[in-house]
Amino acid sequence: MRSKTSPINFTPDWSFERQSAGLVCGVDEAGRGPLAGPVVAAAVIFPNQTAPDGLTDSKRLSHKQRERLLNIIIQSAHYSIGICEPAEIDHINILQASLTAMQRAVKGLTVTPNMALIDGNKCPDLPMPAKAIVKGDARSFSIAAASIIAKVTRDRLMIQAHERFPLYGFASHKGYPTQAHRAHIQTLGTCPIHRLSFSGLNRVKKRSYI
């Protein structure tokens, strides 16, 4: 018998998509945990419900695998990206910012889905029915594809941020609260893309930028 604490190893498929008639989009976000940078969401519709080989939750994939799958997804699916910047996160909190980014991603689609599948346990306010699926990125191909687009997009944005603020090491830790990142903040202060509402950052000096 499986222990109550044993993880469930999900495998994504089309079962959630096939419960709804018409076009279904999967929605996921990346970047709730970092101390810096935006939260990025993606919405993806596979019109023919045909998944590329190896498609799964972005967290299970290497950087190279995510890049390969991204190129296939954007050629075979409708997709859109929604972003909530650090200042918005500080203003409305990270949960609301994540939902807002998801909402923007869905509304940015060039075709309107009949149903939205949302990774997690909360749904953004959308003009169509939506279903929240815990661990949806490991259970739905559409959400898995959205997780890859959101992750790769955010990583690229943080590499761009590294070019603007090279002293913080954003290219390596992508804004997550690593020991090195926290040490840089304590030494340098915060920069314009830090989330000042996050625990501890509101007490750190701001570094001056011209």
C-alpha positions as CSV (number, residue, x, y, z in Angstrom):
1,M,0.0,0.0,0.0
2,R,1.3,3.4,-0.9
3,S,2.3,5.6,2.1
4,K,0.3,8.8,2.6
5,T,3.5,10.7,2.3
6,S,4.7,9.1,-1.0
7,P,4.6,11.4,-4.0
8,I,2.2,10.6,-6.8
9,N,4.0,10.3,-10.2
10,F,1.5,11.8,-12.7
11,T,1.9,11.5,-16.4
12,P,0.3,14.2,-18.6
13,D,-2.4,13.3,-21.1
14,W,-5.5,14.7,-22.8
15,S,-8.1,13.5,-20.3
16,F,-8.9,16.9,-18.9
17,E,-9.1,18.5,-22.3
18,R,-11.4,15.8,-23.6
19,Q,-13.9,16.4,-20.8
20,S,-14.8,19.7,-22.6
21,A,-16.2,20.4,-26.0
22,G,-14.4,22.8,-28.3
23,L,-11.0,24.5,-27.8
24,V,-9.3,24.1,-24.5
25,C,-6.3,26.1,-23.3
26,G,-3.9,25.2,-20.6
27,V,-2.5,28.0,-18.3
28,D,0.5,28.0,-16.0
29,E,2.8,30.6,-14.5
30,A,6.5,30.8,-13.5
31,G,8.1,33.0,-11.0
32,R,6.0,33.1,-7.8
33,G,8.9,32.3,-5.5
34,P,11.8,34.6,-6.7
35,L,12.8,37.8,-4.9
36,A,13.2,39.7,-8.2
37,G,11.8,39.9,-11.6
38,P,8.3,39.4,-13.1
39,V,5.8,36.6,-12.8
40,V,5.1,35.2,-16.2
41,A,2.1,33.2,-17.4
42,A,1.4,31.4,-20.6
43,A,-1.8,30.0,-22.2
44,V,-1.6,27.3,-24.8
45,I,-4.2,25.7,-27.1
46,F,-3.4,22.5,-29.2
47,P,-6.1,22.6,-31.8
48,N,-5.6,18.9,-32.8
49,Q,-4.6,17.7,-29.3
50,T,-1.3,16.3,-30.6
51,A,1.5,16.6,-28.1
52,P,5.2,16.6,-29.1
53,D,7.3,13.7,-27.8
54,G,8.7,14.3,-24.3
55,L,6.1,17.0,-23.3
56,T,5.8,17.1,-19.5
57,D,6.0,19.5,-16.6
58,S,8.8,22.0,-17.2
59,K,10.3,21.2,-13.8
60,R,11.1,17.7,-15.0
61,L,13.0,18.9,-18.0
62,S,16.5,20.2,-18.6
63,H,17.2,23.6,-20.1
64,K,18.0,22.0,-23.4
65,Q,14.8,19.9,-23.4
66,R,12.7,22.9,-22.6
67,E,14.2,24.9,-25.4
68,R,13.6,22.1,-27.9
69,L,10.0,21.6,-26.8
70,L,9.3,25.4,-26.8
71,N,10.3,25.6,-30.5
72,I,7.9,22.7,-31.3
73,I,5.0,24.1,-29.2
74,I,5.0,27.6,-30.7
75,Q,4.9,26.1,-34.2
76,S,2.0,23.7,-33.5
77,A,-0.2,25.6,-31.0
78,H,-1.9,28.9,-30.3
79,Y,-0.2,30.6,-27.4
80,S,0.0,33.8,-25.5
81,I,2.1,35.2,-22.7
82,G,1.0,37.4,-19.8
83,I,3.4,39.3,-17.5
84,C,3.1,41.1,-14.1
85,E,6.0,43.2,-13.2
86,P,7.6,43.6,-9.8
87,A,5.9,46.9,-9.0
88,E,2.5,45.3,-9.7
89,I,3.5,42.4,-7.5
90,D,4.3,44.8,-4.7
91,H,1.0,46.6,-5.2
92,I,-1.4,43.6,-5.4
93,N,0.6,40.7,-3.8
94,I,2.1,37.7,-5.6
95,L,-1.0,35.6,-5.6
96,Q,-3.1,38.3,-7.3
97,A,-0.2,39.1,-9.6
98,S,0.0,35.4,-10.7
99,L,-3.8,35.3,-11.4
100,T,-3.5,38.6,-13.3
101,A,-0.7,37.3,-15.5
102,M,-2.8,34.2,-16.2
103,Q,-5.7,36.4,-17.1
104,R,-3.6,38.5,-19.5
105,A,-2.2,35.4,-21.1
106,V,-5.7,33.9,-21.8
107,K,-7.1,37.3,-23.1
108,G,-4.1,37.6,-25.4
109,L,-4.9,34.5,-27.4
110,T,-5.8,35.1,-31.0
111,V,-8.5,32.4,-30.8
112,T,-11.0,32.2,-27.9
113,P,-11.0,28.9,-26.0
114,N,-14.2,27.3,-24.8
115,M,-12.5,26.2,-21.6
116,A,-9.4,27.0,-19.6
117,L,-7.4,24.6,-17.5
118,I,-5.5,26.3,-14.8
119,D,-2.5,24.9,-12.9
120,G,-3.0,25.2,-9.1
121,N,-6.1,25.6,-6.9
122,K,-7.4,29.0,-7.9
123,C,-8.7,30.4,-11.2
124,P,-8.3,33.9,-12.5
125,D,-11.4,35.9,-13.6
126,L,-11.9,34.8,-17.2
127,P,-14.7,35.2,-19.8
128,M,-15.0,31.4,-20.2
129,P,-15.4,28.4,-17.8
130,A,-12.2,27.5,-16.0
131,K,-11.1,24.5,-14.0
132,A,-8.2,24.6,-11.4
133,I,-6.1,21.4,-11.4
134,V,-3.5,20.9,-8.6
135,K,-0.3,19.7,-10.2
136,G,-1.9,20.3,-13.6
137,D,1.4,20.8,-15.3
138,A,2.1,17.1,-14.6
139,R,-1.4,16.0,-15.6
140,S,-2.4,17.9,-18.7
141,F,-0.5,18.3,-21.9
142,S,-1.9,21.8,-22.5
143,I,-0.8,23.0,-19.0
144,A,2.6,21.3,-19.4
145,A,3.2,23.2,-22.6
146,A,2.2,26.5,-20.9
147,S,4.6,25.7,-18.0
148,I,7.4,25.4,-20.5
149,I,6.6,28.6,-22.3
150,A,6.3,30.5,-19.0
151,K,9.5,29.1,-17.6
152,V,11.6,29.7,-20.7
153,T,10.2,33.2,-21.2
154,R,10.9,34.2,-17.6
155,D,14.4,32.7,-17.7
156,R,15.2,34.8,-20.8
157,L,13.9,37.9,-19.1
158,M,16.1,37.3,-16.1
159,I,19.1,36.9,-18.4
160,Q,18.3,40.2,-19.9
161,A,18.0,41.6,-16.4
162,H,21.5,40.3,-15.7
163,E,22.8,42.5,-18.5
164,R,21.3,45.6,-16.8
165,F,22.2,44.6,-13.2
166,P,25.2,42.3,-13.5
167,L,26.3,42.4,-9.9
168,Y,23.4,40.4,-8.7
169,G,23.9,37.2,-10.7
170,F,20.4,37.0,-12.2
171,A,21.6,34.9,-15.1
172,S,22.5,32.0,-12.7
173,H,19.8,32.1,-10.0
174,K,17.0,33.9,-12.0
175,G,16.0,35.9,-9.0
176,Y,15.3,33.0,-6.7
177,P,16.3,33.3,-3.0
178,T,19.6,31.5,-3.2
179,Q,22.3,32.1,-0.6
180,A,24.4,34.0,-3.2
181,H,21.5,36.2,-4.2
182,R,20.7,37.1,-0.6
183,A,24.3,37.9,0.0
184,H,24.3,40.2,-3.0
185,I,21.2,42.0,-1.7
186,Q,22.8,42.5,1.8
187,T,26.0,43.9,0.2
188,L,24.5,45.9,-2.6
189,G,21.0,46.7,-1.6
190,T,18.0,46.1,-3.8
191,C,17.7,47.1,-7.5
192,P,14.6,48.2,-9.5
193,I,13.4,44.7,-10.3
194,H,13.4,43.4,-6.7
195,R,10.1,42.7,-5.1
196,L,10.2,45.1,-2.1
197,S,7.0,43.7,-0.5
198,F,8.7,40.3,0.0
199,S,9.8,39.4,3.5
200,G,13.0,41.2,4.5
201,L,13.5,43.2,1.3
202,N,11.5,46.2,2.6
203,R,14.2,46.6,5.3
204,V,17.1,46.6,2.9
205,K,18.6,49.7,1.4
206,K,17.9,50.5,-2.2
207,R,20.9,50.8,-4.5
208,S,20.9,54.0,-6.6
209,Y,20.6,53.7,-10.4
210,I,20.9,56.6,-12.8
